[in-house]
Amino acid sequence: MAVPPTLAGRIDYTPDLPTQRDALMQRVPQGALIKAGAVYDRPWWRDKGLNGSSVSTDGLVSATFDDSPEDASLGVLFGFIGGDKARQFNTMARNDR
């Protein structure tokens, strides 16, 4: 099922789901995930031999990816912010983001 457990629990199943699975879906909280993007005039990181991808366990953004067009007419990075860090991000002032 490609939906969060809390939403999957609203689907009518035939036959009914096992009792333990139904109980789990009623109790698992919704997660928090934000996809954030940054757009630059060009993909400047490529000039430095970088690929625009990163993984971090310390920062606010846990993973970044280069999503620039093939012709490099823009530099586009997007990243994922999840869990408690996503909730923290949502409370930050726009300029701090």
ABEGO torsion letter per residue (X at the ends): XABBAAAAAABBBOBBBBAAAAAAAAABBBBBBBBBBBBBABBAAAAAGBAGBBBBAABABABBBBABBAAGABBBBBBBBBEAAAAAAAABBAAAX
